[in-house]
Amino acid sequence: YDKVLKGIWKAYGNAHRVAGRAKFSPNVFAEFLTKCMLCHNADARVAARRSFAFGRTFFVDTCDAGYKELTYINFLEALCRFIHVEVEVPLFGHLREIGVNELCEFYAILHF
């Protein structure tokens, strides 16, 4: 999954280049979540911005240019924070109930 996620991060960052540099900004993060059908209302967009901000470091330095974009690791952190708050994820009991070990298997069984 790391390869897929890294590819998504690069693709979205490269699609929004500034001065020849890839830029994964809060708007790009929100666009990504919207296209994934995870961010679909105003509350979700607020949660996306909050996840972006807190997906950074333990403290926020708004003067730092890096505050305005996500590194790959920060992207993963922000994505996890957003999903934790906004997406209902099945518990391990639900996974065991239908005999799977991973979330992807769970959704594959539900949708196919």
C-alpha positions in Angstrom: 0.0 0.0 0.0 3.0 2.3 0.6 3.7 2.4 -3.1 0.1 3.3 -4.0 -0.1 6.0 -1.3 3.3 7.5 -2.3 2.1 7.5 -5.9 -1.1 9.4 -5.0 1.0 11.9 -2.9 3.4 12.5 -5.8 0.6 12.7 -8.4 -1.4 15.3 -6.5 1.6 17.3 -5.6 3.0 17.3 -9.1 -0.4 18.4 -10.5 -0.1 21.6 -8.4 3.4 22.8 -9.0 4.5 26.2 -7.9 7.8 27.6 -9.2 8.7 24.2 -10.6 8.2 22.5 -7.3 5.5 20.0 -6.3 3.2 21.4 -3.7 0.7 19.4 -1.6 -1.2 22.2 0.0 -4.4 22.2 2.2 -6.5 22.7 -0.9 -4.8 19.8 -2.7 -5.4 17.6 0.4 -9.1 18.6 0.4 -9.3 17.9 -3.4 -7.8 14.5 -2.9 -10.3 13.7 -0.1 -13.2 14.9 -2.2 -12.2 12.8 -5.2 -12.0 9.8 -2.9 -15.6 10.6 -1.7 -14.4 11.0 1.8 -14.9 14.8 2.1 -18.5 15.7 1.1 -19.8 18.4 3.4 -18.6 21.6 5.2 -17.9 19.7 8.4 -15.7 17.2 6.6 -13.8 20.1 4.9 -13.1 21.6 8.3 -11.9 18.2 9.6 -9.7 17.9 6.5 -8.1 21.3 7.2 -7.6 20.4 10.9 -6.1 17.1 9.9 -3.8 18.9 7.5 -2.6 21.3 10.3 -2.2 18.7 13.0 -0.7 16.1 10.6 2.5 18.2 10.8 4.6 18.4 13.9 4.0 18.7 17.6 4.0 22.5 17.3 2.9 24.7 14.4 5.2 27.5 13.1 3.0 29.5 10.7 6.0 31.5 9.6 7.7 28.3 8.3 7.2 27.8 4.5 6.9 24.1 5.2 3.7 24.7 7.1 1.9 25.3 3.9 2.5 21.8 2.4 2.7 18.2 3.4 5.7 15.8 3.1 4.8 12.2 2.4 5.0 11.2 6.1 2.9 14.2 7.0 0.4 13.3 4.3 0.0 9.8 5.9 -0.4 11.3 9.3 -3.1 13.8 8.0 -4.9 11.0 6.2 -5.0 8.8 9.3 -6.2 11.7 11.4 -9.0 12.6 8.9 -10.1 8.9 8.6 -10.1 8.5 12.4 -12.4 11.5 12.8 -14.6 11.4 9.7 -14.8 7.8 8.4 -16.6 5.0 10.1 -14.2 2.1 9.9 -15.3 -1.4 10.9 -13.9 -2.8 14.2 -11.7 -5.9 14.4 -14.8 -7.8 15.5 -16.6 -6.9 12.3 -13.6 -8.2 10.3 -13.5 -11.5 12.2 -17.2 -11.9 11.8 -16.9 -12.3 8.0 -13.5 -14.1 8.3 -11.0 -11.5 7.0 -7.9 -10.0 8.6 -7.6 -6.7 6.6 -9.8 -3.8 5.9 -9.3 -4.1 2.1 -10.5 -7.7 2.2 -13.6 -6.6 4.2 -14.6 -4.0 1.6 -13.8 -6.4 -1.3 -16.3 -9.0 0.2 -18.9 -6.3 0.7 -18.7 -4.8 -2.8 -18.1 -7.9 -4.9 
